[in-house]
Amino acid sequence: MIANQIQSRCQPPDIDSAAYPSLGAIDRIGATFCQSPDNPRCVKEIQDYRSFRMRCLATTLGIVYECKPPPNVIVSVRLKRLDSIRRKLNRASANFKLGGLDDVIGVRVICQSLLDVRDFSSRIEKIPQSRLKDYVDNPAVTGYRGVHGILAFPQPAGAGIELRARFEVQVRTYYQHRWAVWSESHGEAVKVGAGNSDEHRRLFQISERIAQWEIDNPDVIQTNLPQSVGARSIAVCWKPEHGPARLDFFDEDVKAAIDWLQYLEEKHTERRREALLLVGLAEHSERKSLIQLTHPLYTGVRVIDPNYWMPDRTPD
């Protein structure tokens, strides 16, 4: 089984004080953080938990690449931001707990065609203990489309302790991805199904038109993506108070990237609430442009209206 073959690539916590005896202990950290999101001790505990999860980044990516993504694809990873964690745990429509969040580590796979999405998703589904959420055939109420694979493996959490760690793989076509980014640019309320009804109506209509085009053209290459080489170039993306967004790269050095991210979060507390910090991962070549494609909202890239990139439309 794939998960068992690469389990040893997870690194245990450095010290016993960083160990987690149970999922319940992790859930309590999340609950305390939600109650006191500005308390330095609560913030540090959440940061430590994210760092703990990042110690299995090699395992996470190993599982994804064992599923054999298409040759021309973009694979990126993001570490969930502190305030995104807080908002999700506080979401009234669900009973989320920190230890049960699938997307603390989120992998994004952007494919050239709908056929590639289907083929890759079918390989994910064959992994033991995996499950798929198919939002292509069953889109969300907002119109979001893509396939989410939820994968799990045992992660060392302390002396003789292993916890079931889960992560999410979002598999999207290029057009599905551009729609999702455009949707997110409308704000958190729209993303979760609230907000302006006219915005929702247009979002869903555009999603339907893209979906119909993809059904009619499942194997058509929507855009030329680079050949994936499985690089490990980690970036901390943030926006200073003045000037353009900044990307600091840490080649294969997860600990250095995490330490720098936490330093920025602690130094720029007021900017953290604006969702300006991100850990990303991209291919070695053209890494800046790839991160701007996968996570444009964090890099200051302008989000373009669908009228200018939809497959069946020309600019008005």
Disulfide bonds with the S-S distance in Angstrom:
Cys10-Cys56 1.90
